[in-house]
Amino acid sequence: MTFRDFFVSVRRRPLVTLIMAALTGLVALQTLAAAPSYEARAVLTFLSPQPSSRNTFATFPPFLVLMAEVSARGLDSPAGRRAVRRAGGRAGFQVALANRGSQEVPVHDQPYVTISSASTRPAEARRTLQAVEDVLRDELRRRQVEAGARGRSVITWRVTESTRDPIAITGMPTRRLAAILLMGAIATVYAAVLADRRAPRLNARTPWPRTRRRPRETPDPTTP
């Protein structure tokens, strides 16, 4: 089909075009009027119980990376999410171990864990972030106590980067509006073409049957 065929289909189906345009406008208004989402984020660094140098962040033993990975996986599990909800976290959250590689070839050699929570209410995002930190602290201590660690041999973590207040995630309204309008235009053309194909053609109308007239009988001049 050519662009002319698309244009003809849209002109033939004005009702479909009006309905799709109204739906596109409603989606655009709802998207622009939606409440912004707020995100709270923190980066946690796992620390060795007995640092080998004066600078705690200079070197990281492999067991720190292992403990950070185990803690991140534990929080991201169904049991960890239930524990966060019991601790008062109602917003959604994500936990990720630092990756200096890519998704195909990950490189986890630093004990950095990034946690983030997002919600339409700033207080809820902040409260969920705090609940994740509390659960992580309790689970880390419990795991080490069960393994027999005591006193100075316990691994700890420290918040090295954090947002004081949740940040509003507004995105780009102009780009979102342009994307919605583009998708609406494509959906309108598709609906018009589909309706034009399924409905009978406008020009293919069944002609009315014509009745034949009986010829008039002429009188015979020889008949008296």
C-alpha positions as CSV (number, residue, x, y, z in Angstrom):
1,M,0.0,0.0,0.0
2,T,1.1,3.5,-0.7
3,F,0.6,6.7,1.3
4,R,-2.3,7.6,-0.9
5,D,-4.1,4.3,0.1
6,F,-3.6,5.1,3.8
7,F,-4.9,8.6,3.3
8,V,-8.0,7.3,1.4
9,S,-8.7,4.8,4.1
10,V,-8.6,7.5,6.8
11,R,-10.9,9.7,4.8
12,R,-13.4,6.9,4.2
13,R,-13.6,6.1,7.9
14,P,-14.0,9.5,9.7
15,L,-15.8,7.9,12.7
16,V,-12.8,5.6,13.3
17,T,-10.4,8.5,12.9
18,L,-12.4,10.6,15.4
19,I,-12.5,7.8,18.0
20,M,-8.8,7.1,17.8
21,A,-7.9,10.8,18.0
22,A,-10.1,11.2,21.1
23,L,-8.3,8.2,22.7
24,T,-4.9,9.6,21.8
25,G,-5.9,12.9,23.4
26,L,-7.1,11.2,26.6
27,V,-3.8,9.2,26.9
28,A,-1.8,12.3,26.3
29,L,-3.7,14.3,29.0
30,Q,-3.5,11.5,31.5
31,T,0.3,11.1,30.9
32,L,0.9,14.8,31.3
33,A,-1.3,15.1,34.4
34,A,0.2,12.1,36.2
35,A,1.9,12.7,39.5
36,P,5.7,12.6,39.2
37,S,7.7,9.7,40.7
38,Y,10.3,10.3,43.4
39,E,13.4,8.3,43.8
40,A,15.6,7.9,46.9
41,R,19.1,6.3,46.3
42,A,22.0,5.2,48.4
43,V,25.4,3.5,47.7
44,L,26.6,1.2,50.5
45,T,30.3,0.1,50.8
46,F,31.1,-3.1,52.6
47,L,34.1,-2.7,54.9
48,S,36.6,-5.2,56.1
49,P,36.7,-5.8,59.9
50,Q,40.5,-5.5,59.9
51,P,41.8,-3.2,57.2
52,S,45.3,-3.9,55.9
53,S,46.1,-0.2,55.2
54,R,45.3,3.2,56.7
55,N,42.9,3.9,53.8
56,T,39.8,1.7,54.3
57,F,38.7,2.2,50.7
58,A,42.1,1.5,49.2
59,T,41.8,-2.3,48.7
60,F,38.9,-4.7,48.9
61,P,39.4,-8.3,49.7
62,P,37.5,-10.8,47.6
63,F,35.3,-11.9,50.6
64,L,33.9,-8.4,50.9
65,V,32.7,-8.6,47.3
66,L,31.2,-12.1,48.0
67,M,29.4,-10.8,51.1
68,A,28.1,-7.8,49.2
69,E,26.8,-10.1,46.4
70,V,25.1,-12.4,48.9
71,S,23.5,-9.5,50.7
72,A,22.2,-8.0,47.4
73,R,20.8,-11.3,46.3
74,G,19.1,-11.9,49.6
75,L,17.4,-8.5,49.5
76,D,16.2,-9.0,45.9
77,S,14.7,-12.4,46.8
78,P,11.0,-12.9,47.7
79,A,11.9,-13.4,51.3
80,G,14.0,-10.2,51.4
81,R,11.1,-8.2,49.9
82,R,8.7,-9.6,52.4
83,A,11.1,-8.6,55.2
84,V,11.3,-5.0,53.8
85,R,7.5,-4.8,53.7
86,R,7.4,-6.0,57.4
87,A,9.9,-3.3,58.2
88,G,7.6,-0.6,56.8
89,G,8.7,-0.3,53.2
90,R,5.7,0.0,50.9
91,A,7.3,1.4,47.7
92,G,9.1,-0.5,45.1
93,F,12.9,-0.8,45.4
94,Q,15.9,-2.2,43.5
95,V,19.2,-3.6,44.7
96,A,22.3,-3.9,42.5
97,L,25.9,-4.9,43.0
98,A,28.5,-2.7,41.3
99,N,29.3,-3.9,37.8
100,R,32.3,-2.5,36.0
101,G,31.6,-4.7,33.0
102,S,28.5,-5.1,30.9
103,Q,25.3,-7.1,31.1
104,E,26.8,-9.8,28.9
105,V,30.2,-9.9,30.7
106,P,29.7,-8.6,34.3
107,V,32.7,-7.7,36.4
108,H,32.0,-7.6,40.1
109,D,35.2,-6.8,41.9
110,Q,34.0,-3.9,44.2
111,P,31.8,-4.3,47.3
112,Y,29.5,-1.5,46.4
113,V,25.7,-2.1,46.6
114,T,23.3,0.5,45.2
115,I,19.8,0.6,46.6
116,S,17.0,2.8,45.3
117,S,13.3,3.1,46.0
118,A,10.7,4.9,43.9
119,S,7.2,6.2,44.8
120,T,4.8,8.9,43.9
121,R,5.2,10.2,47.5
122,P,8.6,11.4,48.7
123,A,8.0,10.2,52.3
124,E,7.2,6.7,51.2
125,A,10.3,6.5,49.0
126,R,12.5,7.7,51.9
127,R,10.9,5.3,54.4
128,T,11.3,2.3,52.0
129,L,15.0,3.2,51.6
130,Q,15.5,3.2,55.3
131,A,13.6,-0.1,55.7
132,V,15.9,-1.7,53.1
133,E,19.0,-0.5,55.0
134,D,17.6,-1.8,58.3
135,V,16.9,-5.2,56.8
136,L,20.3,-5.3,55.2
137,R,22.0,-4.5,58.5
138,D,20.1,-7.1,60.4
139,E,20.6,-9.8,57.8
140,L,24.3,-9.1,57.5
141,R,24.8,-9.4,61.3
142,R,22.6,-12.5,61.6
143,R,24.4,-14.3,58.7
144,Q,27.8,-13.6,60.3
145,V,26.7,-14.5,63.8
146,E,25.5,-17.9,62.6
147,A,28.9,-18.4,60.9
148,G,30.6,-17.8,64.2
149,A,31.9,-14.2,63.7
150,R,32.4,-12.1,66.8
151,G,33.6,-8.7,67.7
152,R,36.0,-7.1,65.3
153,S,35.7,-9.9,62.8
154,V,32.3,-8.8,61.8
155,I,31.9,-7.1,58.3
156,T,30.1,-3.8,58.3
157,W,29.0,-1.4,55.7
158,R,28.8,2.4,55.4
159,V,26.7,4.8,53.3
160,T,29.2,6.5,51.0
161,E,26.6,8.3,48.8
162,S,23.0,9.1,49.4
163,T,20.3,11.6,48.3
164,R,19.2,13.7,51.3
165,D,15.7,14.2,49.8
166,P,14.0,12.0,47.2
167,I,14.5,13.4,43.7
168,A,11.5,14.0,41.4
169,I,11.8,12.0,38.2
170,T,9.9,14.1,35.6
171,G,11.6,12.9,32.4
172,M,11.1,14.9,29.2
173,P,7.4,15.9,28.8
174,T,7.9,17.1,25.2
175,R,9.4,13.7,24.2
176,R,6.7,11.8,25.9
177,L,4.0,13.8,24.2
178,A,5.6,13.4,20.8
179,A,5.9,9.7,21.3
180,I,2.2,9.4,22.3
181,L,1.1,11.5,19.3
182,L,3.2,9.4,16.9
183,M,1.9,6.1,18.3
184,G,-1.7,7.5,18.1
185,A,-1.3,8.5,14.5
186,I,0.0,5.1,13.6
187,A,-2.8,3.4,15.5
188,T,-5.4,5.6,13.8
189,V,-4.1,4.8,10.3
190,Y,-4.0,1.1,11.2
191,A,-7.5,1.1,12.5
192,A,-8.9,2.9,9.5
193,V,-7.2,0.5,7.1
194,L,-8.4,-2.5,9.0
195,A,-12.0,-1.1,9.1
196,D,-11.8,-0.3,5.4
197,R,-10.7,-3.8,4.5
198,R,-13.3,-5.6,6.6
199,A,-16.3,-3.5,5.7
200,P,-17.8,-3.8,2.2
201,R,-16.4,-1.5,-0.4
202,L,-18.3,1.7,-0.9
203,N,-18.5,1.3,-4.7
204,A,-19.5,-2.3,-4.7
205,R,-23.3,-1.9,-4.2
206,T,-25.9,-4.4,-5.3
207,P,-28.0,-2.9,-8.1
208,W,-31.8,-2.9,-7.7
209,P,-33.6,-5.5,-9.8
210,R,-35.3,-3.9,-12.8
211,T,-38.8,-4.9,-13.7
212,R,-39.6,-5.4,-17.4
213,R,-42.6,-3.7,-18.8
214,R,-45.0,-5.7,-20.8
215,P,-45.4,-4.3,-24.3
216,R,-48.6,-2.6,-25.2
217,E,-51.0,-4.6,-27.3
218,T,-52.0,-2.9,-30.5
219,P,-55.6,-3.6,-31.7
220,D,-56.0,-5.6,-34.8
221,P,-57.5,-3.4,-37.5
222,T,-59.3,-6.4,-39.1
223,T,-61.2,-7.2,-35.9
224,P,-64.7,-5.6,-36.0
